[in-house]
Amino acid sequence: MTAIDEINVKHDQVRALLQKHNADGLMLRRTANIAWFTGGADASIFTATDMGAYTVLVTPDDRIVVTDNIEETRLRDEEQLEQLGFKYHVSPWHAAEPPSTPRMLTDDGDIAAELQQLRAVLTEAEQERLRALGRDAAAAIEEATRAVQPGDTEYDIAARLDAAVRRRGGFAVVNLVATDERISQYRHPLPTMKRLERYAMLVVCMRRHGLIVSATRLAHIGPIPPELQEKARKVATIDARVMAATRPGRTFAAIFDDLMGAYADVGEAGQWTYHHQGGLAGYAARERIATPGDTTVVQAGQMFAWNPSIAGYKSEDTILVRQDGFDIVTQASESWPMIDVTVGDLRVRRPGILELPS
């Protein structure tokens, strides 16, 4: 699938949406939707918002980049969207005059959920970008994890992780670090000035071309205590089972039942209640978080990031669902310690704890 083929497919999807809603145009304002429709263009100049620095107007006949003279030069030189059939509507930065249509939809209105459904099933081109992103995200978090040393602050560790992501052309939209007792205390540990003694957890959600993958890795300075190895085995078992349960045609509710059963089978029945367990991923770190009773149906071509945890340990990677199985796109390297879990006839490899010299 060429880039222009990808955009044409998405334009057809938007045309159908416009016809359904009896509208003349759709204004895409959010960075996720802009990245989706343009095949990966980045409109996130100001990263503290999900609104783009420019917008895209889609009509039945045209796709128009609506921008100001600040963004125009870079867009023409580096994004080269005109080669993908886009036109430009440029206004002075101090006197913006955006175009409109008589009946215009916006992506932050009533059709937000419908757009999310469209972008959740990846085209062949998106799947190729996802696989490359997953490999780089796995390499980045592994690089940062191998570099941890006693005495590092959590800020030091987070800085290395951010740099490793940036060097690979990505942006860490989530960068969490916990060390020692903070791993058990907090499920969303923002990095602090605390210094590492022996045990570190790194969490990243890496975005590139709009797509976001998630991964977690843990390291221990010196021999890993047996009780910590047992936690790793339990969570790896839960993670492998929920991955194997994520198959086309199954509902989130059915998968969540399997997930809760896995927690119970390893003797940790209540632990799932302390943090969400992940779910559908894509142009958001989680497009939809799975919950009990959710009737949403899994489709081939979707990506999922599950993140089961018990106090003191977490497992997380991103998978691409195929019609006949799944691929772990952020799989750890061959040199990483792995935990093999058998689920029926399937062997699922989950990352264990990296032991570093003391």
Secondary structure as UniProt FT lines:
FT   HELIX           3..20
FT   TURN            21..22
FT   STRAND          25..30
FT   HELIX           31..38
FT   TURN            47..48
FT   STRAND          51..58
FT   STRAND          63..68
FT   HELIX           69..74
FT   HELIX           75..79
FT   HELIX           81..84
FT   STRAND          87..91
FT   TURN            93..94
FT   STRAND          104..106
FT   TURN            107..111
FT   HELIX           112..120
FT   HELIX           124..146
FT   TURN            150..151
FT   HELIX           154..167
FT   TURN            168..169
FT   STRAND          171..179
FT   HELIX           181..185
FT   STRAND          199..208
FT   TURN            209..210
FT   STRAND          211..221
FT   HELIX           226..245
FT   TURN            248..249
FT   HELIX           252..265
FT   TURN            266..267
FT   TURN            269..270
FT   HELIX           271..274
FT   STRAND          278..281
FT   STRAND          288..289
FT   TURN            292..293
FT   TURN            300..301
FT   STRAND          303..306
FT   STRAND          309..310
FT   TURN            311..312
FT   STRAND          313..314
FT   STRAND          317..322
FT   TURN            323..324
FT   STRAND          325..328
FT   TURN            329..330
FT   TURN            334..335
FT   STRAND          338..343
FT   TURN            344..345
FT   STRAND          346..351
FT   STRAND          353..356
//
